[in-house]
Amino acid sequence: PRTPPMVVQFGGPRTGTTFQYQALCATMYLLHDEYPELVNCRFWWPKVKGATFSPLPGRVEVVKLHILPDNFVDLSRTTWLFTTASSSVQNTPLKPKYTQSVDDLHKRGYFLLHDFQHIFNLTQMELSFLLEYMRFWSILRQCCGVQMSADWRAQLQNDSKHVSHHENQTSFDYPACEIYNIEAVEKLLISSHVYRRYHRFSATLSTLSDRDDNLTGSYCARTNTLVRTLRAPFNVPYRIVEKKVAVARRASQHARAEPADAARRN
């Protein structure tokens, strides 16, 4: 095998961890193409202080962590660690296999995944499949979903009070979502090799985050409309937003109907 049984992605929130995790998940499926049902990608969060992590027996795993489990020393013997540059790994016995800086991600985008070729000994075709998938996923990650770019959310909602964290449109990390036909990009992603081959085995590869629903080819167009018209907030699943609006609408209709019903009874 070209990898150990577990690859850990570790870093603080909003430091590019989801990009790295998504790329690692796709990579592991490409490396285990003959047995994709054995690959598992998941996000682990300790429910209580001092919680320990348990690998799944007989599986090849990619695990995303914001907090290292207390038993990481034991896990590190059969693990590769990938981090973001702001992550603190001073207290771990494991040297990172690869560290991704936020600045490098902004400047190189999905092209920095060329670095994975020598780490995982990817063939040129495997690398091409990885880049194809992450190219479109990266656009959708910023321009769609519950964790979309704050600048794009503000633009959709016509929020004049929003203060952009980009200097201007020439910034490396300016998402430029307005230039994309977002539905066309989503359809390109779901027609990519990685999505077509592995999405039925992995919820991670089918979504933009663990709070989003599956990509369908029209998910982004529909949900961007919700952001615009219902002012859906950051990180709240759209199905919850739609449910709250439906409940409020029914309550409003009921309130309007009560006076009319009373008048008819009189």
C-alpha positions as CSV (number, residue, x, y, z in Angstrom):
1,P,0.0,0.0,0.0
2,R,1.1,3.6,-0.7
3,T,-0.4,4.9,2.6
4,P,-0.8,3.8,6.2
5,P,-4.3,2.8,7.3
6,M,-5.1,6.3,8.6
7,V,-4.4,9.8,7.4
8,V,-5.2,12.6,9.8
9,Q,-6.0,16.2,8.7
10,F,-5.5,18.6,11.6
11,G,-5.9,22.4,11.9
12,G,-7.9,25.2,13.3
13,P,-11.3,26.3,11.8
14,R,-11.1,28.6,8.7
15,T,-7.5,27.8,7.9
16,G,-8.0,25.8,4.8
17,T,-8.6,22.5,6.6
18,T,-11.7,21.5,4.6
19,F,-9.8,21.9,1.3
20,Q,-7.0,19.7,2.6
21,Y,-9.4,17.2,4.0
22,Q,-11.5,17.0,0.8
23,A,-8.3,16.5,-1.3
24,L,-7.0,13.8,1.1
25,C,-10.4,12.0,0.9
26,A,-10.4,12.0,-2.9
27,T,-6.8,10.9,-2.9
28,M,-7.5,7.9,-0.7
29,Y,-10.3,6.7,-2.9
30,L,-8.1,7.0,-6.0
31,L,-5.4,5.0,-4.3
32,H,-7.9,2.3,-3.3
33,D,-9.8,2.2,-6.5
34,E,-10.3,-1.6,-6.4
35,Y,-11.8,-1.5,-2.9
36,P,-13.5,1.9,-2.5
37,E,-15.9,0.4,0.1
38,L,-13.0,0.1,2.5
39,V,-12.3,3.8,2.5
40,N,-13.9,6.1,5.1
41,C,-13.7,9.9,5.4
42,R,-15.1,11.5,8.6
43,F,-14.9,14.6,10.9
44,W,-14.2,13.8,14.5
45,W,-15.1,16.1,17.4
46,P,-14.7,15.1,21.1
47,K,-18.1,15.1,22.8
48,V,-16.6,15.2,26.2
49,K,-13.2,16.4,27.6
50,G,-10.6,13.6,27.4
51,A,-12.4,11.7,24.7
52,T,-10.4,9.2,22.7
53,F,-10.6,8.3,19.0
54,S,-11.2,4.8,17.8
55,P,-10.2,3.8,14.2
56,L,-12.7,1.6,12.3
57,P,-11.3,-1.9,12.1
58,G,-10.5,-3.1,8.6
59,R,-11.0,0.4,7.0
60,V,-8.7,2.9,5.4
61,E,-9.5,6.3,7.0
62,V,-9.1,10.0,6.4
63,V,-10.0,11.8,9.6
64,K,-10.4,15.6,10.0
65,L,-9.6,16.9,13.5
66,H,-9.7,20.4,15.0
67,I,-8.7,19.0,18.4
68,L,-6.3,16.1,18.8
69,P,-7.6,13.2,20.9
70,D,-5.9,12.2,24.1
71,N,-4.8,8.9,22.6
72,F,-3.1,10.4,19.5
73,V,0.2,9.1,20.7
74,D,-1.0,5.6,20.2
75,L,-2.7,6.4,16.8
76,S,0.4,8.1,15.5
77,R,2.3,4.8,15.0
78,T,0.1,4.0,11.9
79,T,-0.8,7.5,10.8
80,W,0.3,10.2,8.4
81,L,-0.4,13.7,9.7
82,F,-1.3,16.6,7.4
83,T,-1.7,20.1,8.9
84,T,-2.4,23.7,8.1
85,A,0.3,26.2,8.8
86,S,-1.4,27.7,11.8
87,S,-1.9,24.4,13.5
88,S,0.0,23.7,16.8
89,V,1.6,20.2,16.6
90,Q,4.3,20.9,19.1
91,N,2.8,18.5,21.6
92,T,2.4,15.6,19.2
93,P,5.0,12.9,18.7
94,L,4.4,12.9,15.0
95,K,6.1,15.1,12.5
96,P,3.6,16.3,9.8
97,K,3.9,14.6,6.5
98,Y,2.8,17.9,4.8
99,T,1.9,21.4,6.0
100,Q,-0.3,23.6,3.9
101,S,0.0,27.4,4.5
102,V,-3.0,29.7,4.0
103,D,-0.9,32.0,1.9
104,D,0.2,29.2,-0.4
105,L,-3.4,28.0,-0.7
106,H,-4.5,31.6,-1.7
107,K,-1.6,31.9,-4.3
108,R,-1.6,28.4,-5.8
109,G,-5.2,27.3,-5.2
110,Y,-5.9,23.7,-6.2
111,F,-2.6,23.6,-8.1
112,L,-0.8,23.0,-4.8
113,L,-2.1,19.5,-5.0
114,H,0.7,18.8,-7.4
115,D,2.6,18.4,-4.1
116,F,0.6,15.3,-3.4
117,Q,2.0,13.4,-6.4
118,H,5.4,12.7,-4.8
119,I,3.9,12.2,-1.3
120,F,1.4,9.5,-2.4
121,N,3.3,8.4,-5.5
122,L,0.3,9.3,-7.7
123,T,0.3,8.4,-11.3
124,Q,-0.3,11.2,-13.8
125,M,-3.8,10.0,-14.4
126,E,-4.6,9.8,-10.7
127,L,-3.3,13.4,-10.3
128,S,-5.4,14.6,-13.2
129,F,-8.5,13.1,-11.7
130,L,-7.7,14.7,-8.3
131,L,-7.1,18.1,-9.9
132,E,-10.3,17.9,-12.0
133,Y,-12.4,17.2,-9.0
134,M,-10.8,19.8,-6.7
135,R,-10.9,22.5,-9.4
136,F,-14.6,22.6,-9.5
137,W,-15.1,21.7,-5.8
138,S,-12.9,24.8,-4.8
139,I,-15.2,27.1,-6.8
140,L,-18.3,25.7,-5.3
141,R,-16.9,25.8,-1.8
142,Q,-16.5,29.5,-2.0
143,C,-19.5,30.4,-4.1
144,C,-22.1,28.0,-2.7
145,G,-23.1,26.2,0.5
146,V,-23.7,27.1,4.1
147,Q,-20.0,28.0,4.5
148,M,-19.6,30.1,1.4
149,S,-17.3,33.2,1.2
150,A,-18.6,35.9,3.5
151,D,-18.1,38.4,0.7
152,W,-20.2,36.4,-1.7
153,R,-23.0,36.0,0.9
154,A,-23.0,39.7,1.5
155,Q,-23.1,40.4,-2.2
156,L,-26.1,38.0,-2.7
157,Q,-27.9,39.7,0.2
158,N,-27.0,43.2,-1.0
159,D,-25.5,43.9,2.4
160,S,-23.9,47.4,2.2
161,K,-22.7,47.2,5.8
162,H,-20.4,44.2,5.1
163,V,-16.7,44.9,5.4
164,S,-14.7,42.7,3.0
165,H,-11.6,41.0,4.3
166,H,-10.0,41.2,0.8
167,E,-8.1,44.4,-0.2
168,N,-9.8,44.5,-3.6
169,Q,-10.7,42.3,-6.6
170,T,-7.0,41.8,-7.4
171,S,-6.4,39.9,-4.1
172,F,-5.2,36.3,-4.6
173,D,-8.1,35.0,-2.4
174,Y,-10.9,37.1,-4.0
175,P,-13.5,34.5,-4.9
176,A,-14.9,36.3,-7.9
177,C,-18.1,34.2,-7.7
178,E,-20.0,36.7,-9.9
179,I,-18.1,35.5,-13.0
180,Y,-19.3,31.8,-12.7
181,N,-22.3,30.1,-14.0
182,I,-22.6,28.2,-10.7
183,E,-25.0,25.6,-12.0
184,A,-22.7,24.7,-14.9
185,V,-19.7,24.4,-12.4
186,E,-21.8,22.1,-10.2
187,K,-22.7,19.9,-13.2
188,L,-19.0,19.7,-14.2
189,L,-18.1,18.5,-10.7
190,I,-20.7,15.8,-10.7
191,S,-19.5,14.6,-14.1
192,S,-15.9,14.4,-12.9
193,H,-14.2,11.0,-12.5
194,V,-13.9,11.2,-8.7
195,Y,-17.5,12.1,-8.2
196,R,-18.9,9.6,-10.6
197,R,-16.7,6.7,-9.4
198,Y,-16.8,7.3,-5.6
199,H,-19.7,9.5,-4.5
200,R,-22.0,6.6,-3.7
201,F,-19.3,5.4,-1.2
202,S,-18.7,8.8,0.4
203,A,-20.9,11.5,1.7
204,T,-17.8,13.7,2.0
205,L,-17.2,13.7,-1.8
206,S,-20.9,14.4,-2.4
207,T,-21.1,17.6,-0.4
208,L,-19.3,20.9,0.3
209,S,-19.4,20.5,4.1
210,D,-21.0,18.2,6.7
211,R,-23.8,20.8,7.0
212,D,-24.7,20.8,3.3
213,D,-27.0,18.5,1.4
214,N,-25.7,16.5,-1.5
215,L,-24.8,18.2,-4.8
216,T,-27.3,17.4,-7.5
217,G,-26.5,19.7,-10.4
218,S,-28.9,22.3,-9.2
219,Y,-28.2,22.5,-5.4
220,C,-26.1,25.6,-5.7
221,A,-28.5,27.6,-7.8
222,R,-31.4,26.7,-5.4
223,T,-29.5,27.5,-2.2
224,N,-27.9,30.7,-3.5
225,T,-31.5,31.8,-4.2
226,L,-32.3,31.0,-0.5
227,V,-29.3,33.0,0.7
228,R,-30.5,36.0,-1.5
229,T,-34.2,35.8,-0.7
230,L,-34.4,34.4,2.8
231,R,-31.0,35.8,4.0
232,A,-29.9,32.4,5.1
233,P,-27.1,32.8,7.7
234,F,-23.6,31.2,7.8
235,N,-23.3,27.5,8.7
236,V,-27.1,26.9,9.1
237,P,-28.3,24.0,7.0
238,Y,-30.6,25.2,4.2
239,R,-33.2,22.6,5.1
240,I,-33.5,24.2,8.5
241,V,-33.9,27.6,7.0
242,E,-36.6,26.4,4.6
243,K,-38.4,24.6,7.5
244,K,-38.4,27.8,9.6
245,V,-39.8,29.8,6.7
246,A,-42.5,27.3,6.0
247,V,-43.6,27.3,9.7
248,A,-43.6,31.1,9.8
249,R,-45.6,31.2,6.5
250,R,-48.2,28.7,7.9
251,A,-48.5,30.7,11.1
252,S,-49.0,33.9,9.1
253,Q,-51.7,32.3,7.0
254,H,-53.4,31.0,10.1
255,A,-53.3,34.5,11.7
256,R,-54.8,36.0,8.6
257,A,-57.5,33.4,8.4
258,E,-58.7,33.7,12.0
259,P,-60.5,37.1,11.6
260,A,-62.2,35.9,8.4
261,D,-63.4,32.7,10.1
262,A,-64.7,34.7,13.1
263,A,-66.6,37.1,10.7
264,R,-68.2,34.2,9.0
265,R,-69.3,32.7,12.3
266,N,-70.9,36.0,13.3
